[in-house]
Structure formats: structure tokens, C-alpha cells
Amino acid sequence: MTSSYGAFAYAYDQALGLRFFESVSRLLVEILTRQDIEGRSHLDVACGTGLALPFFQARGFRSVGADLSLTMLQLASQRASQLVAADFQRLPFRCRFSLVTCLYDSLNHLMTEAGLIDSFRSIRRVMSSGSLFIFDMNHPDIYPAIWGLAQPFVAAGKNYHLKMATKFARREGVGTAVVTGWARLGSGERVLIEETHRQRSYDELTIRRCLTTAGLRPVEVLDFDPYDEMGTMAAAGVKLVFVCRVSEP
């Protein structure tokens, strides 16, 4: 079971989500141009506020979003109607999807390799031989470079104010973010935010090994710098985007 987002969901799009999806959507267009997909059914795992769903629907896909956070799904319902509350380690679907996506480094929230393998196996079960699976994970160098900063990250706007205090335990490879602040709802009500989120650092070799164990194979692994940060930090990369197929029997 992964931790889910609570009140932070109300500030997520403004603080992080919209800016990230604007960047990653351009990469998704490039990937879809290169890769053949059989059919037009789409599952967005850990869909969050549903930013990806209209994007794929506009391209002819029948999209379904799945997330563990009921608050996120409530917000996603403003963008899409096909939504399911589900943990990506135990997806409840019996059908197969032509395309599966899992964005926003959601898989980094899994604390063990066993949990990562379980999630990949769960996703593999809803894929057919012609399906495509696209996901991103943080480059391991990001954790000491960004999550290890002494000063908290502050994001603020008209309807939200967030402070994210982070730390990184190198030996365990685990980053912790304490998120505090507030967000204003459409009604004008202000909700307080106080949540703790944890992420695990995984290198490319480990991710590849977990994919292989789950019956998946990467056909592309892309370095992705969504905010053009590479020149400002001591890191070899920002994100890794994996494009995967089902392994041959």
C-alpha cells in the first residue's frame, strides 16, 4: 500500500502538476509518434488530479484514471468521468489496455523493490502483447541534489502557499518531504495542509531488473529534464522515462 495525498491535492496542480504536465506532454507526443499501439484504450495509473486524461482523450483514447487518493479523484472528476479508486500494486481491472501511463514519479513512492515489482506485475496483467507502458521515475542523483537541501522549497500563489522541507537518507536511499501550508477551495474556504511523503531512490539498473522480473522490457529509456534544471545542479539527470512492452514468452 502506498501513501496517498490528502489536502495537498488542492494545491497540487498550481504548485507542481500543471507545469510538469505541460512539459511531459510534449515528450508523450514524441513517444506516441514513434511507437505503434494496438487499440485506443488507456489507463492512467496514479492519475492524481487527472491532467493526463483529457490529453489522451483528445487523441482518440478511451481513458480511465486510477488513484489511491480520494481527494485526488474528486478533483480528477472535473476532467474525466471514468475513475477508479485503486492501489497500483493491486489494480482491479480484468480488461486489457492498449496504453498504460504512470507519471509524476509516482512509482518512487514505493519503498521496496518487491513493491516496485508487484506494481509492474499488476500493470503487466492489464497489458496485451501490443500494449505500451510509459512511466517516469526520478533520477537517483536528484535526491541528494534536491531532497538533501537544507532550505525548504516554497511555492506560493493566489490560492495556495506551500513549504516543503526535505531530507535524504543516503544509506537507505529514502527521501522525506514534510509539506505544510494551505490551499483555497473554489468556495473560498481555506484548508490547511500538513502531510509527510516518502520516496525511494532507484537507479536505472534496478528498475530494469524489476521490469524484467515482472515480464516487461524497456524499448526506450529517455533522460528527461522537465524544467531545464541540469545546468543548476550537481546531478547526472533529473528524470528517467521508460517506454515498455510485454516481454516475449
N, C-alpha and C positions, 0 to 999 in steps of 0.2 A: 504494500500500500504506500502510495506517495502522498506527501503533504499537499493540501490544496490551498488555493488562495481564498482569503476572506474579503474584508473591506478594501484591501489593496486593489481588488479588481476594479473598483470605482475610479481609481486614478490611473490604472494600467495603460489604457490607450493613450492618454495625454502625455504621460511621463515616458513611456517606452514603446508601446505597441505600434502606434501609427508610424512613427519614424522608422522602426525596424521593418515593418511590412512594406513600406514604400520602397525600401532598398532591396529586400529579398524578393519582392515581386518581379523586379527586372531580371534577377537571376533565374527565377522559376520560368519565365517566358523563354529564356535561352535554353534551359534544360528541356522543356516541352517541345521546342523546335527540333532538338537533336534526337530525342528518344521517341520511339513508337510505343503507343499504348493501345491495347485491345479493349475497346469499350469506353464508356464515358461515366462510369460510376466512381465516386470519390469519397474517401473517408479522411477527415482531418482529426488526427489523434491529439489529445491535449489542445483542443481548438481554442481555449481561452475565450476571449470576447467575440470570436467568430470572424475576425478580419479576413481570413483566407477564403471563407465560404462564398461570398459574393464574387470574389476574384475568379474562382473556378467555375461558378455557375454562369458567369458572363462568357465563359469559353466553352459552354455546352455540357458541362459536367453536372450530374445529379449528386449534389454534395450532402454529406451527413457529418455533423460535428459531434465529437465525444470528449467529455472532460469530467474530472472528478469534482470540481468546484461548482456548487450550485449557484453561487453568486456570479461566476463567470458565465455559466449557461444562461442565467437570467439576462445578462447584458447581451449575450450572443443571440438571444431570441429576437432582438431588434433587427438582426441582419439575416437570419435564417430560421426556418421552421423545423427542419429535421435535425433534432438534437437529442443526445442520449447521455445520461449520467453514467460514466464508466471509468474504471481504472485501466490504464493501458497495459497492465500486466495480465488482465483478465477481460479482454474485450468480449462482449456478449453476442456478437453477430454470428449468424450461421451462413450468411451470404458471402460472396467474394466481391472485392472492389478492384476496379481497373487501376486506380491510383490511390495510394495512401501517403499522407504527409504528416509530419510531426515537427513543428517549427518552434522557434523561441527557446532553443536549448533545453526543451522540456525534459529530455532523457537524462540530462545531467543531474536531475533531482533524485535519480536512483542511486542509492548509497552503496550497492554491491554489484559485482559483476554478475552474480546469479540473478539479481533483479533485472539487470540490463538484458540478459539472455532470455529471461521469462517474457519481457516486453517484446523483444524481437520475435520470439516464438509465437506470441499472441498475434502479432501483426502478420507473421508468415501464414497463419491459419486463415486469414481473411484475404489472402492473395492467391491468384491463379498463376499459371506458368507465364502469362503475358503481362502480368501486373508490374507496376513500377512503385517503388517506395523511396520517398525523398525525405531526409531529415537533416537537421543541423545540430552540432554539439560544439561547445566551447573548446577552442584550442587550449591545451594544458598550460601553456605559458601565460594565459590570461589571468589565471588565479593568483599567482604571486605578484603579477604586474598591476592588477586592478583590485582584486579582492583583498590583497595584502596591504593596501594603502592605509596610512594612519588616519587621514582625514576622511570623514564620511562624504558620500556623494549626495548632493542636494538638488532636487528638481522641484520647480515651483511654477505655477500658472494661476490664472484667474480662479479656477475651481479646484485647485489641489495644492498641497505642499507636502513633499516627502523628504525624509532624511534616511539614507541607507548606510548604516555603519557595518562594515565588513571586516572579516578576518579570515586568514587562510592558514590551516594547519598542514604544513608541508609533509610531515611523516604520514599522516592519514590521507592526504590528498583531498581534504574536505574544506570547502568554503562555507562560511556562515554569514548571512545578511540579516541584520535586525532593521526592519522597516517601520518607521514611525511617521506620523503626520495626520493629515485629514484630507477628505475629498467632499465636494459639494454635489449633492444629488440634483436631479432635474427639478425636484420640488423646492429646492433651496435649502433643504436640511443638510447639515454638515455631519459627516460620520467620521469618527476617529479611527486611525489605522495604527495597529501595533501587532506586528507579525514577525516571525522568525522563519527564514527559509534556508535550506542547506543544499549544497550541490557538491557532487563528487567530480574530480578531475579524471578524465580518461584520455590516454594517448591513442593515436591512430592505430597502432598495432593491436592494442587491447580491444578497441572497437571492432576491428576486422576479425579478430579471433571470436568475439561474441557473435558476430553476424554469421560466421561460418558454422559455429555450433548450432545456431538457430535455423540453419538451412537457407541462408541468404548470402548473396555475393554482391560486392560493390562493382558497378560498371564505370562509375566516375567518383572521384574524391576531389573536391574543389576547395581551395583556400578562399575564404570569403571575409572581406573587411567591410561590414555594412556602413560604418561611419567614418571611413578613411582615417583610422586611428594609428596605423602602423608606424607612421613617422614620429609619433609622440610617445612611444612606449618601448621598453626593452622586452619585446616578445617576438617570437618567430611567426606568429599567426594570431588571428582573432577568433575565427570560427572555421570549422570543417563541415562541409556539406557533402553528404553521402547520397549517391543515387544508386539504388539497389534493385536487383532482380532475384527471383527464386532460383536457388541452386539447381543444377541439373541432377536428376535422380541417379 
